[in-house]
Amino acid sequence: MQWPGVVILMAIESACIPLPSEIIMPLAGWMLIRDQQLPAIYTLVAGVYGAIGCTIGSLVAYIVGRNGGRPFLVKYGKYFLISSHDLDVADRWFEKRGSWIAFASRLLPVVRTFISLPAGIARMNPAKFLIYAFAGSFIWCSGLAYAGYQLGEHWEQIRVVMTPFDPVIIALVIVFIALYLYRHLKPQKL
């Protein structure tokens, strides 16, 4: 693995293809920095390369959401319980809180892979989206690269540390889906 490989793999990860950054970036910290006997500060370089890849992949997913996802949902959204009202709400949400959403979501496992698609569907300002997505990705990638640098050949321990958070994130996603379904499927009062 070299730096262009980090960019390509992180671009794939951020284009809604679940390729775990928890593997890519720690390996970069170990193989491209520690094994090359470079100082730990180079984990920031890894963060930049990782964030560049994330931003490229995010842009691809954003464009797909903006150009393909929105027309698809306007036409077929009713079959997925997504109304034009829901799209309007998402638009307003991303308009008011989009920068924070783009930044914070890049720091969350699972969510970080898919946030670009709804940002594109909601037509968030693309420049703002990319700036905040890059910033959040830089922190995430630098942190994982540093962990890989520190753990060296035991880099896979990162996954052991992060595994307890997976059920919490999955539970939150299930709760949000359940609330969404409840809101859309409950009998309407006349």
C-alpha positions as semicolon CSV with decimal commas, in nm:
position;residue;x (nm);y (nm);z (nm)
1;M;0,000;0,000;0,000
2;Q;0,123;0,348;-0,090
3;W;-0,037;0,693;-0,052
4;P;-0,231;0,677;-0,383
5;G;-0,376;0,348;-0,255
6;V;-0,496;0,523;0,060
7;V;-0,668;0,790;-0,149
8;I;-0,835;0,533;-0,375
9;L;-0,949;0,306;-0,091
10;M;-1,086;0,596;0,113
11;A;-1,265;0,731;-0,196
12;I;-1,431;0,391;-0,240
13;E;-1,527;0,390;0,130
14;S;-1,688;0,732;0,102
15;A;-1,878;0,653;-0,218
16;C;-2,133;0,446;-0,022
17;I;-1,934;0,125;-0,055
18;P;-1,870;-0,007;0,296
19;L;-1,495;-0,063;0,286
20;P;-1,391;-0,009;0,649
21;S;-1,171;0,292;0,710
22;E;-1,095;0,122;1,042
23;I;-0,874;-0,113;0,838
24;I;-0,736;0,125;0,574
25;M;-0,610;0,410;0,791
26;P;-0,455;0,206;1,075
27;L;-0,267;0,004;0,815
28;A;-0,144;0,330;0,663
29;G;-0,029;0,447;1,006
30;W;0,160;0,125;1,059
31;M;0,293;0,038;0,713
32;L;0,348;0,380;0,559
33;I;0,467;0,569;0,865
34;R;0,587;0,350;1,152
35;D;0,750;0,082;0,932
36;Q;0,920;0,358;0,731
37;Q;1,055;0,495;1,063
38;L;0,885;0,829;1,012
39;P;0,782;1,036;1,316
40;A;0,424;1,029;1,445
41;I;0,355;1,374;1,300
42;Y;0,326;1,198;0,963
43;T;-0,009;1,064;1,077
44;L;-0,136;1,411;0,985
45;V;-0,006;1,349;0,632
46;A;-0,201;1,023;0,636
47;G;-0,502;1,222;0,752
48;V;-0,470;1,456;0,455
49;Y;-0,443;1,170;0,205
50;G;-0,732;0,988;0,368
51;A;-0,945;1,303;0,374
52;I;-0,869;1,371;0,007
53;G;-0,992;1,022;-0,076
54;C;-1,299;1,067;0,143
55;T;-1,378;1,398;-0,024
56;I;-1,350;1,247;-0,372
57;G;-1,579;0,958;-0,279
58;S;-1,818;1,193;-0,101
59;L;-1,840;1,412;-0,409
60;V;-1,931;1,111;-0,623
61;A;-2,207;1,006;-0,379
62;Y;-2,325;1,367;-0,346
63;I;-2,359;1,401;-0,725
64;V;-2,545;1,071;-0,749
65;G;-2,783;1,189;-0,475
66;R;-2,833;1,528;-0,631
67;N;-2,875;1,417;-0,991
68;G;-3,021;1,070;-0,956
69;G;-3,147;1,021;-0,604
70;R;-3,374;1,320;-0,588
71;P;-3,556;1,256;-0,917
72;F;-3,586;0,889;-0,820
73;L;-3,740;0,978;-0,482
74;V;-3,974;1,235;-0,634
75;K;-4,104;0,970;-0,872
76;Y;-4,088;0,653;-0,658
77;G;-4,050;0,782;-0,302
78;K;-4,407;0,690;-0,207
79;Y;-4,308;0,324;-0,236
80;F;-4,038;0,385;0,026
81;L;-4,264;0,598;0,248
82;I;-4,084;0,915;0,142
83;S;-4,314;1,200;0,049
84;S;-4,241;1,534;-0,110
85;H;-4,299;1,680;0,238
86;D;-4,017;1,458;0,369
87;L;-3,787;1,589;0,097
88;D;-3,880;1,947;0,187
89;V;-3,806;1,876;0,556
90;A;-3,469;1,723;0,462
91;D;-3,391;2,027;0,247
92;R;-3,461;2,265;0,535
93;W;-3,268;2,046;0,779
94;F;-2,959;2,041;0,558
95;E;-3,000;2,413;0,488
96;K;-2,997;2,497;0,861
97;R;-2,768;2,226;0,999
98;G;-2,595;2,086;0,692
99;S;-2,246;2,201;0,784
100;W;-2,268;2,041;1,125
101;I;-2,423;1,724;0,980
102;A;-2,150;1,693;0,715
103;F;-1,877;1,742;0,975
104;A;-2,013;1,530;1,260
105;S;-2,128;1,242;1,042
106;R;-1,774;1,196;0,909
107;L;-1,670;1,113;1,266
108;L;-1,922;0,829;1,308
109;P;-1,866;0,472;1,192
110;V;-2,125;0,345;0,942
111;V;-2,299;0,685;0,908
112;R;-1,986;0,842;0,758
113;T;-2,001;0,610;0,458
114;F;-2,353;0,710;0,356
115;I;-2,410;1,077;0,455
116;S;-2,309;1,216;0,115
117;L;-2,607;1,064;-0,062
118;P;-2,875;1,237;0,150
119;A;-2,671;1,560;0,142
120;G;-2,689;1,547;-0,237
121;I;-3,058;1,457;-0,236
122;A;-3,125;1,754;-0,004
123;R;-2,913;1,970;-0,236
124;M;-2,691;2,100;0,039
125;N;-2,451;2,371;-0,074
126;P;-2,178;2,158;-0,239
127;A;-1,886;2,381;-0,138
128;K;-1,991;2,381;0,228
129;F;-2,054;2,010;0,217
130;L;-1,709;1,933;0,080
131;I;-1,529;2,166;0,323
132;Y;-1,697;2,018;0,629
133;A;-1,677;1,662;0,500
134;F;-1,302;1,712;0,444
135;A;-1,255;1,855;0,794
136;G;-1,441;1,570;0,965
137;S;-1,265;1,312;0,747
138;F;-0,925;1,462;0,828
139;I;-0,985;1,419;1,202
140;W;-1,118;1,065;1,156
141;C;-0,838;0,954;0,923
142;S;-0,563;1,115;1,130
143;G;-0,693;0,952;1,447
144;L;-0,708;0,607;1,289
145;A;-0,364;0,650;1,132
146;Y;-0,223;0,755;1,470
147;A;-0,382;0,453;1,636
148;G;-0,228;0,229;1,369
149;Y;0,106;0,401;1,422
150;Q;0,090;0,337;1,796
151;L;-0,033;-0,022;1,768
152;G;0,193;-0,123;1,479
153;E;0,149;-0,489;1,390
154;H;-0,134;-0,510;1,645
155;W;-0,339;-0,256;1,448
156;E;-0,641;-0,490;1,438
157;Q;-0,697;-0,411;1,808
158;I;-0,860;-0,087;1,687
159;R;-1,155;-0,291;1,564
160;V;-1,177;-0,460;1,907
161;V;-1,195;-0,118;2,076
162;M;-1,455;0,015;1,830
163;T;-1,678;-0,296;1,820
164;P;-1,877;-0,207;2,136
165;F;-1,997;0,111;1,962
166;D;-2,144;-0,078;1,666
167;P;-2,455;-0,204;1,852
168;V;-2,523;0,146;1,988
169;I;-2,505;0,300;1,640
170;I;-2,718;0,020;1,493
171;A;-2,972;0,059;1,775
172;L;-2,997;0,433;1,713
173;V;-3,049;0,374;1,342
174;I;-3,324;0,120;1,420
175;V;-3,493;0,364;1,659
176;F;-3,488;0,640;1,394
177;I;-3,628;0,401;1,133
178;A;-3,899;0,284;1,375
179;L;-3,997;0,643;1,454
180;Y;-4,003;0,725;1,086
181;L;-4,221;0,422;1,007
182;Y;-4,451;0,498;1,300
183;R;-4,497;0,853;1,180
184;H;-4,571;0,743;0,825
185;L;-4,780;0,434;0,894
186;K;-4,990;0,539;1,194
187;P;-5,361;0,577;1,119
188;Q;-5,449;0,931;1,021
189;K;-5,702;1,110;1,244
190;L;-5,992;1,258;1,054
